[in-house]
Amino acid sequence: MGLQRFEDKLTKCIYDDIHGFIAITPEEKELLGTMYFQRLNHIKQLSLSYFVFPGAVHTRFSHSLGVLHITEKIIQQIKKRGYDEFNDSKKHQIVRLAALLHDIGHYPLSHTIEKSYMEYAYYLKNSAKPAVPGCEIEDLSTFCNSQDINNFLQYYTKTKDSEINHEDFARFVIESAPFKKILFNLFPQLEDSDLEIICNLITGKYINDDYFISAKLINSRLDADQMDYMVRDTVNTGINASIDIDYIINNIDLCDKKYPDGKKRKTIAFSIKSIQVIEQFLLAKYYWYANILFYNKAFIVNNIAQRIYSYLLINNKIEQDYASIKDFKRILNETPEKYFFFNDDYFWLKIKDIIIENKNNIVSKLAKSLIERKFPKTMPASFFKEQFTSNILVNYSQILGQTIEFKKSMEEFNNKIEELNNDNGKYFGVCIEKDIAPEVIVRNYIDDKQINIIIQDSICENMMHLKNQFFQQFMVENKAEETDNKKEELKELKAFKIYDFSNILN
């Protein structure tokens, strides 16, 4: 008898509303039944966006299954192309586990609470420094305890602490003694070194050449994670986005590419005929940000939840078990059951505590607005037209660069919000920014997260270098300030929002 193919182990099925039946192994089914995975059933994929999109109640659990399913489809496509990358049954299982475990370290309310812990970590390291350059308010504590709504909500540092990131947090779960025991019992072929590989696949850190291709499936600019959440989120919110995932996958191949370290490696690439479908996917992502994450009410409700949780951290109102990375590591190893209860329900328990305490302060009023589903008033287009001279300052999403015009507009924007609030207004003004294109076009990644297109034979090129029209809209050439040199700037998706909280705070 020959060696058993890995595919022959896929004897169990789970039905998914997006992908239909998803095939899994008996061992994977047992893993899904553990409290670590069942916890993900209590964390909504899009945080509190269901306040606006009632169908957006899908969870990190269903998303993880979807990523596993798409990863397997890509693996089968690579095998169909004649490459033996996944003929190794152990490697096949390791990559599937990385897909399944990629969100095992997510916080309650997904990215919303993750940002609160990032804020808090930054605050602890930089409490003696100004939180926002040029801002008179010195630290997050002052912001979180402010009774001015614009001050209370405005602070957010983009600085990332790697240990706070949910992908790095997944490492603590996977390497904790109780979870490691579960993995080793279910998958006896695994060793400690294999867990390190799984963690590196999840975090997207450079992997040795044996897993160079595998890494692209789990963490790249067009990976199984993005393919699933783009389809799942648009379907469940009702946002119409035509995304042909099957066509993209069926046009996957491998190509030769030379890297900055001088080595030529085979890597994931897409047929040149799939460019328009990939552009369609990227455009869908653009609309996903503009119409779901940037949507007026969806954005503000998640922003409120984030700041309330930051307030709780700053004022030591979070249980010690959940107060720091050190505490999380402790409970993961000593009392992992406590980790199960660190889910969306925990956030609502803290909201309950705030409301019962009822200090009649800004935090108490905002907490009540959440349970009453009461939104601040979003200022309309006419308000922007009347209040601002800059034609950049409008209340819809735009692709803008960090130009001199933009900086002047931001100054006008901030000054006007301050002026309105000085007249006893209760306005919050924010410029939301998202670097969509740079995730795709950043050059010279040693681990090659770019989207590669096969242009001839087995030779490939970064999609951005093909100078296609989609990416050009994200680029602008400006004269460098005070020099004659030109610099190439990346544009971002930006949206100016102004909210009037009078109906909530009066």
Secondary structure as UniProt FT lines:
FT   HELIX           6..9
FT   STRAND          12..16
FT   TURN            17..19
FT   STRAND          20..24
FT   HELIX           26..32
FT   HELIX           35..38
FT   HELIX           39..42
FT   TURN            45..48
FT   HELIX           49..51
FT   TURN            54..55
FT   HELIX           60..80
FT   TURN            81..82
FT   TURN            85..86
FT   HELIX           89..101
FT   TURN            102..105
FT   TURN            108..110
FT   HELIX           111..126
FT   TURN            127..128
FT   TURN            133..134
FT   HELIX           140..144
FT   HELIX           149..154
FT   TURN            162..164
FT   HELIX           166..175
FT   HELIX           177..186
FT   TURN            188..189
FT   HELIX           192..203
FT   HELIX           209..211
FT   HELIX           212..218
FT   TURN            221..222
FT   HELIX           224..237
FT   HELIX           245..250
FT   STRAND          252..258
FT   TURN            260..261
FT   STRAND          264..271
FT   HELIX           272..274
FT   HELIX           275..288
FT   HELIX           289..293
FT   HELIX           296..314
FT   TURN            315..316
FT   HELIX           320..322
FT   HELIX           325..334
FT   HELIX           337..340
FT   HELIX           344..357
FT   HELIX           362..371
FT   TURN            372..373
FT   STRAND          377..378
FT   HELIX           381..387
FT   TURN            391..392
FT   STRAND          398..400
FT   HELIX           404..422
FT   TURN            423..424
FT   STRAND          427..434
FT   TURN            436..437
FT   HELIX           438..441
FT   TURN            446..447
FT   STRAND          452..456
FT   TURN            457..458
FT   STRAND          459..462
FT   HELIX           463..466
FT   HELIX           469..472
FT   TURN            473..474
FT   STRAND          475..479
FT   TURN            481..482
FT   STRAND          486..490
FT   STRAND          492..500
FT   HELIX           502..505
//
